[in-house]
Amino acid sequence: HGFWTARGGLALPHGKPKTMSAFAAVQFQVAGVVAARAPAKATRRGSSVVVRAAPKPGVDGVPYTASNTFIVPDGDATIIQRFQEEMAARQALMKTLPGFTSCKLTADSGNEFTFEQEWTTKQAYEDYMNHPQRRKSHLAAGIYQYMPKNKWSVPENFTPILPRK
């Protein structure tokens, strides 16, 4: 076992170095929760081995990207139009905020949509999510979402979640 350092690495007791492949995912058991980061690099500092994770999106100069997939199961044209109008309003707000890089709404099929957004930092994304206008924005009834695939994306509030296909 070990402990997380203030700089985000895992310090292991001397004599018990963690070995890993540069291309393999590194998993650590931390308080019963598995955190995965890859690839990582082990370095020795004093009597501990410090494992540094790969750059974090939105923190280490890597853009922060969030992606959500929405579906209108019955394909109701009125609900789809309301959804597209709401997403257009969100895009207009994003364009006014610092740290915004890009966003796009893609129709994956007639009734399924993916919304991707990119920010320079995670903090910029969180500022957008906590913006008063964004907090008042809700999707219409009849729209569902799939749980985001990556750990960086946040599910939409008040929108039912469907299991992945």
Backbone bond lengths (Angstrom), bond angles and torsions (degrees), N, CA, C in turn:
res aa  C-N    CA-C-N  psi(-1)  N-CA   C-N-CA  omega(-1)  CA-C   N-CA-C  phi
1 H - - - 1.453 - - 1.513 109.08 -
2 G 1.261 118.10 176.94 1.449 122.29 -179.80 1.509 109.31 -164.34
3 F 1.318 116.00 -162.67 1.454 120.00 177.79 1.508 108.77 -142.88
4 W 1.350 115.26 155.01 1.468 120.09 179.55 1.503 109.18 -80.33
5 T 1.322 116.63 134.15 1.450 121.01 178.01 1.522 109.19 -84.65
6 A 1.318 116.32 168.01 1.465 120.95 -179.94 1.525 111.68 -63.65
7 R 1.312 117.79 -21.49 1.460 121.39 -179.32 1.524 112.16 -95.34
8 G 1.314 118.74 9.68 1.453 120.96 174.30 1.514 115.32 90.26
9 G 1.341 118.96 6.26 1.459 120.61 177.80 1.513 110.20 -96.42
10 L 1.322 117.21 168.10 1.452 122.27 176.68 1.514 107.30 -104.61
11 A 1.334 116.69 118.82 1.454 120.63 178.80 1.520 108.07 -92.12
12 L 1.311 116.61 128.52 1.449 121.99 179.75 1.520 108.88 -108.75
13 P 1.337 118.23 148.19 1.461 120.31 178.60 1.528 110.68 -58.38
14 H 1.332 116.11 146.91 1.466 121.94 179.88 1.528 109.11 -55.57
15 G 1.323 115.05 139.92 1.457 119.49 177.68 1.518 113.26 89.95
16 K 1.333 118.46 -6.49 1.453 121.79 179.22 1.526 109.81 -126.31
17 P 1.348 116.97 61.50 1.462 118.02 -177.92 1.523 111.80 -67.90
18 K 1.308 115.41 147.23 1.463 122.59 177.03 1.522 107.25 -90.75
19 T 1.331 117.53 119.10 1.451 119.88 177.41 1.511 108.71 -101.83
20 M 1.341 115.99 148.42 1.455 119.59 -177.04 1.515 109.44 -160.20
21 S 1.296 115.95 157.84 1.459 122.68 173.51 1.514 107.57 -79.28
22 A 1.317 117.49 144.00 1.465 121.03 179.49 1.522 111.44 -63.36
23 F 1.326 118.23 -22.92 1.456 121.53 -177.26 1.529 112.44 -103.15
24 A 1.302 117.89 -3.52 1.465 120.46 -177.03 1.516 110.69 -90.11
25 A 1.303 115.97 150.55 1.468 120.98 175.02 1.523 107.56 -71.02
26 V 1.305 115.69 142.19 1.447 121.49 179.00 1.519 107.77 -108.46
27 Q 1.311 115.57 126.35 1.462 118.78 -179.97 1.518 108.72 -121.97
28 F 1.297 115.63 138.02 1.451 122.25 177.74 1.519 108.60 -124.97
29 Q 1.289 116.59 139.91 1.458 120.68 176.31 1.521 106.46 -88.43
30 V 1.325 117.08 113.79 1.453 122.42 -177.63 1.516 107.89 -125.67
31 A 1.295 116.85 110.33 1.466 122.11 179.11 1.525 111.54 50.26
32 G 1.319 117.00 40.86 1.457 120.45 176.47 1.510 114.78 82.51
33 V 1.332 118.91 -0.93 1.457 122.62 -178.53 1.520 108.04 -115.72
34 V 1.311 117.76 134.62 1.454 120.66 179.18 1.519 108.90 -91.70
35 A 1.326 116.59 125.67 1.456 122.11 176.49 1.519 107.14 -109.85
36 A 1.318 117.96 127.03 1.463 120.85 -177.91 1.519 110.19 -111.59
37 R 1.318 115.97 133.62 1.457 122.30 174.95 1.521 107.15 -146.06
38 A 1.304 117.47 141.41 1.459 118.80 -179.40 1.509 110.14 -155.25
39 P 1.304 119.50 153.11 1.455 126.13 -19.47 1.524 110.47 -74.86
40 A 1.289 119.08 165.01 1.456 122.99 -179.13 1.520 109.34 -126.16
41 K 1.329 115.69 164.79 1.457 120.64 -179.13 1.522 108.13 -131.59
42 A 1.328 116.44 129.37 1.454 121.21 179.30 1.523 109.24 -94.21
43 T 1.327 116.25 133.45 1.459 121.55 174.92 1.518 108.05 -133.71
44 R 1.321 116.48 155.88 1.460 120.16 -179.61 1.522 109.08 -100.33
45 R 1.320 116.15 130.52 1.461 122.29 175.96 1.519 107.02 -131.71
46 G 1.318 116.10 110.52 1.461 120.09 -179.08 1.514 110.11 62.03
47 S 1.326 116.60 -126.76 1.453 120.72 -178.57 1.525 112.36 -96.63
48 S 1.336 117.23 11.72 1.461 120.79 -178.98 1.517 110.74 -122.99
49 V 1.310 115.08 156.22 1.453 121.47 171.56 1.516 106.00 -102.81
50 V 1.332 116.94 126.60 1.452 121.51 -178.53 1.520 107.78 -106.77
51 V 1.319 116.67 125.65 1.453 121.76 178.86 1.519 107.84 -102.51
52 R 1.330 116.47 118.85 1.457 121.38 179.97 1.516 108.76 -99.64
53 A 1.299 115.40 132.54 1.461 120.81 178.78 1.522 109.90 -79.17
54 A 1.321 115.21 165.21 1.458 121.09 174.73 1.527 108.81 -62.66
55 P 1.325 118.25 163.25 1.471 120.37 179.30 1.524 111.92 -53.91
56 K 1.320 115.82 139.76 1.458 121.89 -179.96 1.519 109.69 -91.29
57 P 1.328 117.46 134.07 1.467 119.78 176.21 1.524 111.09 -57.94
58 G 1.318 115.43 133.35 1.454 120.75 177.28 1.507 114.90 81.22
59 V 1.336 117.65 -1.64 1.458 120.36 -177.74 1.521 110.99 -122.29
60 D 1.307 117.53 -49.66 1.460 122.49 -172.95 1.533 112.87 -98.63
61 G 1.325 117.32 37.99 1.453 120.61 -179.96 1.520 113.76 81.18
62 V 1.319 117.07 2.96 1.459 122.59 177.80 1.526 107.33 -95.81
63 P 1.334 119.26 130.22 1.470 120.16 -179.79 1.531 112.11 -57.16
64 Y 1.311 115.91 148.21 1.463 122.89 177.53 1.524 107.73 -95.50
65 T 1.322 116.89 119.44 1.457 121.72 -177.50 1.517 109.75 -118.68
66 A 1.319 116.38 132.00 1.461 122.10 175.70 1.522 108.25 -121.11
67 S 1.329 116.26 140.55 1.458 121.11 -178.46 1.525 109.29 -137.61
68 N 1.323 116.35 131.37 1.454 122.14 178.25 1.520 109.73 -131.29
69 T 1.335 116.07 143.09 1.456 121.46 178.42 1.519 108.95 -114.98
70 F 1.333 115.14 127.53 1.463 122.45 -178.26 1.521 109.52 -117.56
71 I 1.335 116.01 154.81 1.456 120.73 179.62 1.530 109.62 -143.33
72 V 1.318 114.82 142.49 1.462 122.13 171.87 1.534 104.37 -111.05
73 P 1.353 117.57 94.57 1.460 121.00 -170.44 1.531 115.35 -54.21
74 D 1.314 117.20 -38.68 1.469 117.82 -177.59 1.529 112.56 -90.03
75 G 1.353 117.95 -1.69 1.463 121.38 177.11 1.516 114.36 68.18
76 D 1.327 118.44 20.97 1.464 123.04 -178.76 1.532 110.33 -58.50
77 A 1.335 116.95 118.29 1.472 122.36 -175.86 1.527 112.25 -61.72
78 T 1.334 117.93 -35.73 1.466 121.35 -179.81 1.529 110.42 -66.40
79 I 1.332 117.03 -43.09 1.471 120.97 179.19 1.529 109.82 -66.54
80 I 1.321 117.12 -41.28 1.471 120.27 178.53 1.523 110.34 -61.86
81 Q 1.322 117.27 -41.41 1.470 120.43 178.45 1.524 110.57 -63.34
82 R 1.331 117.91 -44.43 1.474 121.11 178.55 1.532 110.65 -61.79
83 F 1.337 116.14 -39.91 1.461 121.20 177.97 1.527 110.50 -61.20
84 Q 1.327 116.96 -48.68 1.466 121.26 -179.23 1.524 111.57 -63.19
85 E 1.333 117.91 -37.77 1.463 121.37 177.17 1.526 111.01 -65.66
86 E 1.331 117.07 -40.98 1.469 120.74 179.33 1.532 110.26 -65.38
87 M 1.319 117.31 -42.05 1.462 120.17 179.67 1.536 110.90 -67.45
88 A 1.329 117.57 -34.90 1.469 120.94 176.28 1.532 110.02 -64.60
89 A 1.338 117.06 -39.61 1.472 120.73 177.59 1.532 110.40 -64.41
90 R 1.324 117.12 -39.59 1.462 120.58 177.62 1.527 110.78 -65.00
91 Q 1.328 116.30 -41.60 1.460 119.72 178.65 1.526 110.88 -61.59
92 A 1.320 116.84 -40.45 1.476 120.53 178.67 1.527 110.37 -61.74
93 L 1.334 117.56 -41.87 1.459 121.22 177.60 1.523 110.61 -64.36
94 M 1.331 117.10 -46.82 1.473 120.64 -179.07 1.522 111.84 -54.81
95 K 1.321 116.23 -42.09 1.464 120.88 -176.63 1.525 113.02 -62.98
96 T 1.342 117.90 -18.03 1.463 121.69 179.97 1.527 112.58 -91.94
97 L 1.330 117.58 -6.58 1.463 120.58 -172.32 1.523 112.49 -102.10
98 P 1.352 116.47 145.71 1.466 119.88 178.05 1.531 110.67 -66.30
99 G 1.321 115.73 143.43 1.457 120.84 177.05 1.520 113.97 91.46
100 F 1.336 117.46 -8.11 1.455 120.30 179.15 1.527 109.37 -73.08
101 T 1.335 116.53 134.48 1.458 121.39 178.52 1.518 110.71 -111.07
102 S 1.346 116.72 -55.57 1.459 119.76 -178.77 1.521 110.35 -165.06
103 C 1.339 115.01 164.75 1.460 121.48 172.37 1.518 108.39 -158.12
104 K 1.321 115.44 156.56 1.461 119.12 176.17 1.518 109.77 -155.76
105 L 1.315 114.60 146.40 1.459 123.04 175.24 1.514 106.11 -110.60
106 T 1.325 116.50 121.39 1.456 122.04 -177.32 1.522 109.36 -116.98
107 A 1.323 116.39 131.90 1.465 121.37 174.66 1.524 107.34 -84.35
108 D 1.334 116.50 108.95 1.459 121.06 -179.62 1.529 110.75 -77.07
109 S 1.310 115.77 -32.87 1.460 122.79 175.81 1.520 105.47 -153.73
110 G 1.314 117.98 -171.93 1.460 119.94 -178.26 1.510 114.38 -59.96
111 N 1.333 116.93 -28.86 1.467 118.81 -175.67 1.534 113.50 -129.89
112 E 1.326 118.15 12.08 1.460 121.90 179.75 1.526 109.13 -123.79
113 F 1.348 116.24 135.59 1.460 121.91 -174.61 1.527 110.42 -134.44
114 T 1.328 115.93 145.06 1.465 121.63 173.67 1.523 107.87 -116.50
115 F 1.335 115.74 130.63 1.454 121.57 177.68 1.520 107.37 -115.01
116 E 1.337 116.26 117.84 1.457 121.97 179.53 1.524 108.95 -116.68
117 Q 1.320 115.14 140.24 1.461 120.38 177.94 1.514 108.87 -138.86
118 E 1.330 115.35 147.49 1.463 120.90 -179.25 1.522 109.13 -129.37
119 W 1.323 115.25 135.60 1.461 123.60 -179.68 1.519 108.66 -128.49
120 T 1.330 116.99 154.18 1.465 120.24 179.90 1.521 111.13 -68.61
121 T 1.341 117.50 -33.18 1.462 121.35 -179.84 1.523 109.96 -139.60
122 K 1.307 114.52 160.13 1.471 119.80 175.58 1.527 109.36 -64.29
123 Q 1.333 117.01 -36.28 1.462 121.03 179.75 1.526 110.98 -61.90
124 A 1.328 117.60 -39.76 1.468 120.84 177.87 1.529 110.22 -62.19
125 Y 1.338 117.03 -41.55 1.471 121.78 177.05 1.531 110.46 -62.62
126 E 1.329 116.82 -45.45 1.461 120.51 179.87 1.528 111.42 -64.88
127 D 1.332 117.26 -36.71 1.468 120.34 176.34 1.526 110.25 -62.13
128 Y 1.333 116.29 -40.80 1.470 119.87 176.22 1.532 110.43 -63.24
129 M 1.325 117.12 -47.42 1.474 120.69 -177.97 1.524 111.69 -61.91
130 N 1.333 117.11 -28.58 1.469 121.08 -179.54 1.523 113.23 -97.14
131 H 1.320 117.19 2.84 1.465 121.14 178.15 1.537 108.52 -63.77
132 P 1.339 118.77 136.36 1.471 120.82 -177.79 1.539 113.40 -53.73
133 Q 1.326 117.19 -40.07 1.465 119.67 -179.50 1.533 110.70 -67.00
134 R 1.326 117.29 -38.74 1.467 120.88 179.07 1.519 110.75 -68.94
135 R 1.316 117.01 -38.55 1.473 120.79 -179.14 1.525 111.68 -65.79
136 K 1.329 118.05 -25.80 1.466 121.87 177.95 1.523 111.92 -83.86
137 S 1.331 116.64 -11.70 1.462 122.47 -175.44 1.529 110.42 -82.80
138 H 1.326 116.57 121.72 1.465 121.46 177.37 1.517 109.35 -133.79
139 L 1.311 115.60 149.09 1.456 120.56 -179.98 1.527 110.36 -83.52
140 A 1.322 115.75 153.84 1.466 121.94 -177.48 1.527 111.25 -66.88
141 A 1.333 115.36 155.09 1.465 120.83 172.79 1.525 108.02 -61.86
142 G 1.316 116.69 143.69 1.453 120.92 -178.51 1.516 112.61 101.92
143 I 1.339 116.72 -3.99 1.463 121.98 177.07 1.526 107.44 -105.96
144 Y 1.309 115.61 133.69 1.456 121.58 178.83 1.527 107.86 -122.20
145 Q 1.342 115.60 169.70 1.455 119.85 179.02 1.515 110.03 -139.29
146 Y 1.326 114.80 155.07 1.456 120.44 170.75 1.513 107.07 -93.69
147 M 1.322 116.79 148.16 1.458 120.22 176.66 1.529 107.62 -60.49
148 P 1.341 117.96 132.16 1.470 120.22 -179.63 1.526 111.52 -54.62
149 K 1.337 115.74 143.33 1.465 121.65 -178.06 1.517 112.11 -73.27
150 N 1.332 116.89 -36.33 1.458 118.44 -176.54 1.517 110.68 -104.18
151 K 1.312 115.08 159.30 1.460 119.80 -176.76 1.526 113.31 -75.25
152 W 1.339 117.35 -7.23 1.454 120.02 -177.55 1.523 111.93 -86.95
153 S 1.319 117.95 -18.66 1.459 121.12 -177.70 1.528 110.56 -91.14
154 V 1.318 115.48 151.28 1.463 121.72 -177.09 1.523 108.53 -115.46
155 P 1.355 118.27 131.81 1.468 118.69 177.37 1.524 111.49 -65.31
156 E 1.298 116.09 152.09 1.466 123.51 179.36 1.534 109.71 -69.73
157 N 1.328 117.19 134.51 1.469 121.04 175.86 1.523 110.33 -68.08
158 F 1.300 117.06 144.69 1.464 124.80 173.06 1.528 113.71 63.01
159 T 1.320 117.80 19.74 1.458 122.18 176.52 1.518 107.30 -120.30
160 P 1.334 117.49 121.15 1.481 119.85 -176.53 1.533 111.91 -57.83
161 I 1.334 114.94 145.54 1.458 121.99 -178.56 1.528 109.13 -103.44
162 L 1.330 115.56 132.33 1.462 122.21 176.42 1.520 108.82 -103.59
163 P 1.330 117.67 149.94 1.468 118.83 174.40 1.518 109.84 -67.48
164 R 1.322 116.50 150.79 1.469 121.44 178.47 1.517 109.67 -62.02
165 K 1.323 116.26 146.95 1.463 121.82 178.96 1.505 110.55 -66.73
